Amino acid sequence: MPSPDRLTASPAEEDIAALADHLRRFDSGIERLHGLPWPRPEGAAGAPHRVPGADDGTGASPA
């Protein structure tokens, strides 16, 4: 069994990117099953609140 220190150590950047990708795909699948495509157009009901300069999950650099 891994030591607690290994479990709480900072993950590698590629692991974080892979997790983000898996979560995005998982969420998109759930949203699609519920008839709520993601991402929603800005201003639409249920659309996320945009934080200026935040990562929007598209891989594009913030403006």
Residue pairs with C-beta under 8 A, 6 or more apart in sequence:
11 19
20 57
24 57
27 38
28 38
31 37
31 38
32 38
36 46
39 47
39 48
39 56
39 57
40 46
40 47
40 48
41 47
42 50
50 56
52 62
53 62
53 63
54 62
55 62
56 62
